Amino acid sequence: MQRDDLDADGKRIYDMLAGGEGKTVGATGPAAISLYSPKAAEAIQDLNQYLRFHGLLKQRDFEVAILVTAREFDQQYEWSGHEMGARNAKVPDAVIDAIKYRKGTEGLSDRDTLLITFARDSLIKHRISPELWAKAVDTFGKQGTLELATIIGDYAMAAVMLNATDQHLPAGRANTLPMK
């Protein structure tokens, strides 16, 4: 979507996504796709920015939740963008590999095991047991646990959008997610 194709409100939203007037939104990715519906793009951006920069979870926890979500949707675009983010947030290779190769969580920290189990149960079983919810609340608090669930939902929504539009990796970005 080009800025000039939008009405005045759409241009305002485009500029917000681009980081200011005169800047451009990338040609690929969730922001570019979401501009097909500018009001939805604005709401998605507001939610994502809150969770990323003002939410209660640590950056590493945020990235672990995203990786599990990207993996469960086999979403190469999300994975390729966030695997490096996880490494930058000091997520151990063992955690990344457990997610990437759909391994168990044996040997991982209690916190990483909780994050992975919570995300997998949300996405695979479509529910969180009362025991898992209680454990998450003990670790992250009620607000943090709800934000964890919201991060998973936010990135699941992005994965669905990316998959629906058959979004390919940007030029020069390697696919590091095995398809299985």
Helices and strands as residue ranges (DSSP letters): G 3-5, H 8-18, H 30-34, H 38-53, H 59-72, H 76-88, H 93-100, H 110-120, I 121-125, H 130-164
